[in-house]
Each structure stands twice: as C-alpha cells, then as structure tokens.
Amino acid sequence: MRLIIITGLSGSGKSVALKALEDGAYYTADNLPAKLLPEMVSFLHGSGYMRVAVSIDARSGDTLSLLPQQVSELKARGVDVRVLFLDAKADALLKRFSETRRRHPLSNGKLTVAECISLEREMLADIGSVSHHIDTSDLNPNALRAWIKDIVEFDQSGITLLFQSFGFKHGIPLDADLVFDVRCLPNPFYDPRLRPLTGKDQGVIDFLAADTNVGKMLGDIRGFVENWLPCFIADHRNYLTVAIGCTGGEHRSVYFVEALAQYFKQYQRVLVRHRELAGNN
C-alpha cells in the first residue's frame, strides 16, 4: 500500500496537491485528524485500496505530535509512506489569504493572519522533520500539480536527487537541503545576444562552458554532492534537494542544474526544477 500524507501551512496549496493525487487515482481524505490515521489505513487496506492520500494539518491540534511515530509504525508494517510538507514564505501566504479573503484555520478573533501563520509553523515543526519539503511560494497551481505527480511516481527503493535553479533576488528556496551560489561567475545577462536566452540554450551553454572557473565550480559542486550522497542515503533520506542560485535564476543556475542532472541521472533518480523559468521546469 502506498500512503501519501500531505501536510504543511494553510494557504500553501495542500488542496491543490490532494486534488492532483485524486486525479491520479488515489483515494483521498481531506483534514483527517492525525489520531485516526492508523485506523483509516487498516480499514482501507482491508478494503483493497492500495493508493491513498490524506491531508493532515494544524487543525488536528495536539494529536499532531503523534504523526512522526505513526509514520514510523506504518513503515514498519510495510506501508510505503511519504510525507510531503508544503511550505511558503510568509509574504506569499499573506497575499493568498488577502486575495481569497479566506479565514485562517487558527484564527480566533484575537490573532492576526501573520500571527496565525507563525503559530501554525511552530505546531508543524515536528512533522517537518520527517517530511519532504516543497516550497510553493512561487508556484502556480498547474506547476504544483506537476511537481506532486513527478515526486510521487518515483519508487522509494533509494534516494531521489532534485536539482533546482533559483534567483537570489527572489529569495532562497525553503525546501533546499544544499545551496550553492554561482553569482561569482561570468553573467550571460550582460551580453545583449544572450540576455533573452536561458541556461538551456546553446548560446548560453557555449558561453559558460568556455570559462575555466565555470568548469572548476561545476566539478567542485558535483564532487561535493557525490562525496556526501552516501551519508544522506545512510540517513534514510528519500529526497535530497540541491539548489543552485545565481542573480536572476535564468542563466548560470539553470546551466549548472542541467549539467548536474545530466551527470547524476546515470546513477540516481533525478528531478529537475527551474523556479524562475516559465512553467517552473
């Protein structure tokens, strides 16, 4: 049985993610009290359901503290459990609540939305430690659906490397495990011919590949990930997100992510995301 647990902050896209899984033939349950998870899994397994997705969040209150132990016990029973934690920057969440005029689930008439977000983040801290984080701050719903489907379709027999490019001027991704800064390298943005292109285009590839320091840094990052990957695997990680940042997130970081993904896909399962490019892929 495969069980996907969707959790995270209110306004981060949990409903979108759960709907994407429902469209992918998962049996879904929204806002399940954490206390009921083991009983629900036993019932659905006995009823023949082999693909299940549930949303559990701060509305479970004090029973949230049970979730890490429940996940361990379910895995020990042979259930393929994956916990996806959807997160977003506070300003992105505030904007979403303002645009939709939705009431925050923790609102009690005394707390501001910003205070509710901060409280919710504290309540979910323990769950975050056993989850794969997805930063939805800059994702539109269609991109989030695609990310969710890509992530869950991989089997869990080993680690999945997720290489992500981003622009520092838009902030560091919340879901990054390792962050590398390539802003010290020559910037194709200042060449008028290359400015409209991205790190996927041959002109930018040729420009960067011709620079000795680009090759050195690429080799250093590749070597670091390669040398330390066994430690992350030994730590029973299902995913490792390696984020590469440049100024705008369209040229140098994209080039590095594509090159790293091309190298590592010979040995590991690899996903690629370009946060600042249209379509986020």
Steps between C-alpha positions, in 0.01 A plus 500: 500500500625848415398781735567865421456739792457862394570750776632851537385857544151624423500676163802307374301291250407185690156484335657534155747220581230271635283560194795417273537166677126435480522557125784246502265229632586536869229460763514834683388637835527867597562635850538158663559521878848359558371268772287312246779429248592141606135390515424653162802333338401160644142538380594612147766233464249236603258643244752463219614862460870505409549871415388739773567870560394695808534859611595556865570847634491727803126451543588164660621696803692313768473166315749630242777388735398140428575520130879434492456183707203392290706539182777281647250232604327497162834461322583210733173337389614519137301806395679723248452830685606835359443827684494813284522829691375799299657824614508860381649830606289707738447783251373254237255348750378843612440598139301183432278547806444862401411414140263214588357672812521163675511475879811332638407170673673612822330838507317562826422869471807594703790402273597673176551285190877548535483377861289200393761409237780519757305288751416242234864472399592425861224237529625321187871508586519133609325379183738701286791294628360181342376660179614593153454876475358673195524880484186622320571874542558552128299209357173538317242222549583326171871490584426364848282223354785401267755499785277280717443249223873485418598445862252225585554296184855406604534181702661526842771235474768771504561872512371750244718800417309819425711770336340846511616830353394830652576872509636647823312823435178299546617326818652162587260203460359382833528136393873501419724250684820626336545849352780605265564858385633547145462880482880546494515355149466694170141605442352448150236759589745777411535372143203645304495195274477258792273699730171370351624140519523258794756252623332235285588681176813415306631857489503525880637145532792584270566829681522337842675181390785711359582648841756310707353605836156375398648157437686505832193596702284246320754232582517610865122494546471166324778358717344631822161347423658176385723470808227571754209325330571168679455678835159635397402152379615351831278756675203336323423805289247448223581833333794739493437846356809674363435865420728702273455877507611787281368855490186459290474122481487478120854449369786374720292306754295337224818395317642346820180313584474354151866391505474345847178319415654360184792362700312355796215340307746227402502384862192639680141596436505870417239776481567847359324825589571855380311728738530822304428364151151505352323178593754437780673217317 
